Amino acid sequence: MPTPIPPADEQLPTLLAGLADLNTKEDLQKRLEASHASQRPLQIKAGFDPTAPDIHLGHTVLMEKMAQFQRFGHEVTFLVGDYTARIGDPTGRNALRPPLTPEQIAENARTYTDQAFKVLDPETTKIRWNSEWLGELEFADVIRLASMYNVGRMLERRDFKERHDAGKQIALHEFLYPLVQGYDSVVMRTDVELGGHDQIFNLNVGRHLMARYELEPQIVMTVGLLIGLDGVDKMSKSKGNAIGINDPPRDMFGKVMSISDELMAAWYPRLLGEPADASDPNHSKQQLAERLVARFHGATAADEVVAWWRAGRPVDAALEQRVATGPIFQIVRDVGGATSGNDARRKIEQGGVRVGGERVGDPYQVLAPGRYELEVGKKLKLRLIIE
């Protein structure tokens, strides 16, 4: 039985919380009021290009907003951008992004939907692939689509403008990405499109195209981006600063515990929907880590990983050191192998850290309890006892 759609005033406080952009609030309220009156659910979509095989915490900020619409009785579509991924979205990049091969896209998309159901309701979520309609377009259709937008407006997009002004290459096919993403909304007759804040230009192109096709333009809602583990760039698998929702519980917990207090304060409300306790940031960080493990791995796994974490006690020794478990970069820093976390990450990424004779490649790798030989460059070699 469909979920009754409540009055607009009951939905708005939840739906508006945590937004970065909304175009427009008045349109959203009117459409919600009409939806309640007719009990016709709104059509909500968010697109995800399978550029990596795993969904990370940054994706879940957007997916939680999708889940809110679901709980209010609206129809939510998880759109797999298998066709747009062939173009390669240049958003946020200052250089040409090479498109993925069909084989890479298929492999990356293979586990996407199963992971999505850790946040979304599998009974009511629609899964669609935009190759359904984009693969059917003829060349004349593409020309017609391209005629609906001009180069001047395309160059208003920040990353295109920066590259153009710097004399860097912009390939013509990159201009097609916002157009075909917008065409998705035309085909799907979308009421509301959700996206990250960096997608605001593309989503508004969808509004423009819907108007050109004589459809009511979609409402655009974006959420703020989740900064990655490095504290600098948005979370991204390709930048190596992400926490995947399929990461093992200990890795997930340890990576969260490695972030700065400032980053924790930014993550907490976006991932949990409430502010962190500013008076005790370390406790809030552990609470964030515990609740995320519980969300994606279950309460039992969360209890076990908290007990495992609390059992560690750092004790200094001359040639043998006992340390609390955590990300390897943090351990390297704590035993004196680096002057800071950034210095430790740099040494690891440059291949200067070995554990048990094997070079470490991931600064955020969490070592299981045990004994290890640690080498940092040629100057530090010691035995670690990780508890």
C-alpha positions in Angstrom: 0.0 0.0 0.0 1.4 3.4 -1.0 2.6 5.7 1.8 0.1 8.6 2.3 1.7 11.9 1.1 1.6 14.4 4.0 0.9 18.1 3.8 3.7 20.3 2.3 4.4 22.0 5.7 5.2 18.6 7.2 7.7 17.8 4.5 9.5 21.1 4.0 11.6 21.3 7.3 13.1 17.9 6.6 13.6 18.4 2.9 15.1 21.8 3.2 17.6 20.8 5.9 21.2 20.7 4.8 20.6 22.0 1.3 23.3 24.1 -0.6 21.0 25.3 -3.4 17.3 25.2 -4.2 15.8 26.4 -7.4 13.2 27.3 -6.3 11.6 27.0 -2.8 8.3 28.5 -4.0 8.1 25.9 -6.8 8.9 23.1 -4.4 6.1 24.2 -2.0 3.6 24.4 -4.8 4.4 21.0 -6.2 4.4 19.4 -2.7 1.0 21.0 -2.1 -0.4 19.7 -5.4 1.1 16.3 -4.7 -0.6 16.1 -1.3 -3.9 17.2 -2.7 -3.9 14.6 -5.5 -1.9 12.0 -3.6 0.2 11.8 -6.7 3.9 11.2 -5.7 6.5 13.5 -7.2 9.1 12.0 -9.5 12.5 12.4 -7.8 15.8 11.4 -9.4 19.5 11.5 -8.7 22.2 10.3 -11.1 25.4 8.4 -10.3 28.1 7.8 -12.9 29.9 4.5 -12.2 33.4 6.0 -12.4 34.5 3.8 -9.5 33.2 0.4 -8.3 32.2 1.5 -4.8 29.8 4.0 -3.2 31.5 6.2 -0.6 30.3 8.3 2.3 30.1 11.4 0.1 27.5 9.7 -2.0 25.4 8.8 1.0 24.8 12.5 1.9 22.8 12.8 -1.4 21.2 9.4 -1.0 19.9 10.3 2.5 18.0 13.2 0.9 16.6 10.7 -1.6 15.5 8.5 1.3 13.7 11.4 2.9 11.6 11.9 -0.2 10.8 8.1 -0.1 9.6 8.3 3.5 7.2 11.0 2.4 5.7 8.8 -0.2 7.4 10.1 -3.4 8.9 8.0 -6.2 12.7 8.0 -6.2 14.8 6.8 -9.1 18.5 5.9 -8.7 19.8 6.7 -12.2 22.9 4.8 -13.2 24.7 7.1 -15.7 26.3 4.2 -17.6 26.0 6.2 -20.9 27.1 9.6 -19.5 30.1 7.9 -17.9 31.4 7.2 -21.4 31.7 11.0 -21.9 33.4 11.7 -18.6 32.0 14.5 -16.4 34.6 17.3 -16.3 32.9 18.9 -13.2 35.5 20.2 -10.8 38.5 19.3 -13.0 41.0 21.6 -14.5 42.0 19.1 -17.2 40.4 16.8 -19.8 39.0 13.8 -18.1 39.4 10.7 -20.3 36.2 8.7 -20.8 35.8 5.2 -19.5 35.5 2.2 -21.7 32.2 0.2 -21.7 34.0 -2.6 -20.0 35.2 -0.4 -17.1 31.7 1.1 -16.7 30.0 -2.3 -16.6 32.4 -3.5 -14.0 32.1 -0.4 -11.8 28.3 -0.4 -12.0 28.0 -4.1 -11.1 27.7 -3.6 -7.3 26.2 0.0 -7.4 22.6 -0.9 -6.8 23.2 -3.4 -4.0 25.3 -0.8 -2.1 22.6 1.8 -2.7 20.1 -0.3 -0.8 22.1 0.2 2.4 20.5 3.7 2.4 17.5 3.5 0.1 14.4 1.4 0.5 14.8 -1.5 -2.0 11.1 -2.0 -2.2 10.3 1.4 -3.6 13.5 2.5 -5.3 13.5 2.5 -9.1 16.8 1.7 -10.8 17.3 2.9 -14.3 20.2 3.2 -16.7 20.4 6.2 -19.0 21.7 4.1 -21.9 18.0 3.0 -22.2 17.3 6.3 -24.1 20.7 7.9 -24.9 21.8 4.8 -26.7 18.8 5.2 -29.0 19.6 8.8 -30.1 20.5 9.3 -33.7 23.0 11.9 -34.8 20.3 14.2 -35.9 18.8 14.1 -32.4 22.2 15.0 -30.9 22.5 18.0 -33.2 19.0 19.1 -32.2 19.9 18.8 -28.6 23.2 20.8 -29.1 21.2 23.6 -30.8 19.3 24.2 -27.6 22.3 25.7 -25.7 25.0 28.1 -26.7 28.8 28.1 -26.1 28.7 31.4 -24.2 26.5 30.0 -21.5 28.5 26.8 -21.5 31.6 28.8 -20.7 29.9 30.3 -17.7 30.5 27.0 -16.0 33.4 27.6 -13.6 35.7 24.7 -14.6 35.2 25.4 -18.3 35.9 29.1 -17.8 39.0 28.5 -15.8 40.4 26.1 -18.4 39.4 28.5 -21.2 41.0 31.5 -19.5 44.2 29.4 -18.8 44.4 28.3 -22.4 43.9 24.6 -21.5 42.1 22.2 -23.7 38.4 21.7 -23.7 37.2 18.9 -26.0 33.9 19.4 -27.7 32.5 16.2 -26.3 32.7 17.7 -22.8 30.1 20.2 -23.7 27.7 17.3 -24.4 27.8 16.1 -20.8 25.5 18.8 -19.3 23.2 18.4 -22.3 22.7 14.7 -22.1 22.4 14.8 -18.3 19.7 17.4 -18.8 18.1 15.2 -21.5 17.7 12.5 -18.8 15.2 14.8 -17.0 13.3 15.4 -20.2 12.8 11.7 -20.8 12.0 10.9 -17.2 9.6 13.9 -16.7 11.4 14.7 -13.4 9.8 16.9 -10.8 12.9 17.2 -8.6 16.5 16.4 -9.4 19.0 16.0 -6.6 22.8 16.4 -6.8 25.9 17.6 -5.2 26.6 21.3 -5.1 29.2 20.9 -7.8 26.4 19.7 -10.1 24.4 22.9 -9.9 25.2 24.0 -13.5 24.3 20.6 -15.0 21.1 20.4 -13.1 20.0 23.8 -14.2 20.7 22.8 -17.8 18.1 20.2 -17.2 15.6 23.0 -16.3 16.4 24.8 -19.5 16.0 21.8 -21.7 12.7 20.8 -20.1 11.3 24.3 -20.8 12.6 24.0 -24.5 10.7 20.7 -24.7 7.6 22.4 -23.3 7.7 20.6 -20.0 7.4 22.1 -16.5 11.1 22.6 -15.5 12.3 20.4 -12.7 13.2 21.7 -9.2 16.9 21.6 -8.5 18.1 20.7 -5.1 21.8 20.3 -4.2 23.5 19.2 -1.0 26.9 20.3 0.2 29.9 18.2 -0.7 31.7 16.0 1.8 35.4 16.9 2.1 37.6 13.8 2.0 40.0 12.3 4.4 42.8 14.7 3.3 40.7 17.7 4.5 41.2 19.5 1.1 39.3 18.0 -1.8 35.8 16.6 -2.0 35.6 12.9 -1.2 36.5 10.8 -4.2 37.8 7.3 -4.8 40.0 8.6 -7.6 41.7 10.9 -5.2 42.3 8.3 -2.6 40.5 10.3 0.2 37.3 8.3 0.5 35.7 5.9 2.9 33.7 3.3 1.0 30.5 2.0 2.5 31.8 -1.5 1.9 35.1 -0.8 3.7 35.6 -3.4 6.5 34.4 -2.2 10.0 37.8 -1.7 11.4 39.0 0.3 8.4 35.9 2.4 8.4 36.2 3.1 12.1 39.9 3.8 12.0 39.6 6.2 9.0 36.9 8.2 10.7 39.0 8.4 13.9 41.9 9.7 11.9 40.2 12.9 10.7 40.7 16.3 12.3 38.3 17.8 14.8 37.4 20.4 12.2 36.6 17.8 9.6 34.6 15.8 12.1 32.4 18.9 12.9 31.6 19.2 9.1 31.0 15.5 8.6 28.8 14.9 11.6 25.7 16.9 10.6 25.9 15.9 7.0 26.2 12.2 7.7 24.0 12.0 10.9 21.6 14.9 10.4 22.5 16.6 13.7 25.3 18.8 15.1 28.3 17.3 16.9 29.0 18.0 20.6 31.6 20.8 20.3 32.6 20.4 23.9 34.0 16.9 23.4 35.2 16.5 19.8 37.0 13.2 20.4 33.8 11.6 21.9 31.8 13.0 18.9 34.3 11.5 16.5 34.0 8.1 18.1 30.2 8.4 18.1 30.3 9.2 14.4 32.6 6.3 13.6 30.5 3.9 15.7 27.2 5.0 14.1 28.5 4.8 10.6 29.8 1.2 11.2 26.4 0.3 12.6 24.6 1.8 9.6 26.6 -0.1 7.0 27.6 -3.3 8.9 25.1 -3.7 11.8 25.0 -3.1 15.5 27.0 -6.2 16.4 29.9 -5.1 14.1 29.8 -1.7 15.7 30.0 -3.1 19.2 32.9 -5.3 18.3 34.9 -2.6 16.6 34.5 -0.2 19.5 35.7 -2.9 21.9 38.7 -3.5 19.6 39.5 0.2 19.4 39.3 0.8 23.1 41.6 -2.2 23.9 44.6 -0.4 22.3 47.0 1.4 24.7 50.2 3.1 23.4 53.3 2.4 25.4 56.7 3.7 24.2 59.9 1.5 24.2 63.3 1.9 22.7 63.2 -0.6 19.8 59.8 -2.0 20.3 56.7 0.1 20.5 53.2 -0.8 21.5 50.7 1.4 19.8 46.9 1.8 19.5 45.6 0.6 16.2 44.6 3.1 13.6 45.5 4.2 10.1 49.1 3.5 9.2 49.9 7.2 8.5 48.9 8.0 12.1 51.1 5.2 13.5 54.1 6.4 11.4 53.6 9.9 12.8 53.1 8.7 16.4 56.3 6.6 16.5 58.4 9.4 15.2 58.6 8.4 11.6 57.1 11.7 10.4 56.7 15.2 11.7 53.0 15.4 10.9 50.1 13.4 9.5 50.6 15.1 6.1 54.3 14.2 6.2 53.5 10.6 7.0 51.0 10.4 4.1 53.5 11.9 1.8 56.2 9.3 2.7 53.7 6.5 2.3 52.5 7.7 -1.1 56.1 8.1 -2.2 56.8 4.5 -1.3 59.0 5.1 1.7 57.1 3.0 4.3 57.3 -0.8 4.6 55.5 -3.1 6.9 56.8 -6.7 7.1 59.0 -5.9 4.1 56.1 -4.9 1.9 55.6 -1.4 0.7 52.5 0.3 2.0 50.4 2.2 -0.6 47.3 3.3 1.3 48.0 5.9 4.1 44.6 5.0 5.6 45.2 1.2 5.8 44.4 -0.1 9.3 46.6 -2.9 10.6 45.0 -5.7 12.5 46.3 -6.4 16.0 49.7 -8.2 16.0 53.4 -7.7 15.6 55.0 -6.0 12.6 58.3 -4.8 11.4 58.0 -1.1 10.4 60.5 0.7 8.2 60.3 4.4 7.3 63.0 5.2 4.8 66.5 4.2 5.8 66.6 5.9 9.2 63.8 4.2 11.2 63.3 0.5 11.7 61.4 -0.9 14.7 59.0 -3.6 15.9 55.4 -2.6 16.3 53.0 -4.3 18.7 49.6 -3.2 17.7 46.8 -3.9 20.1 
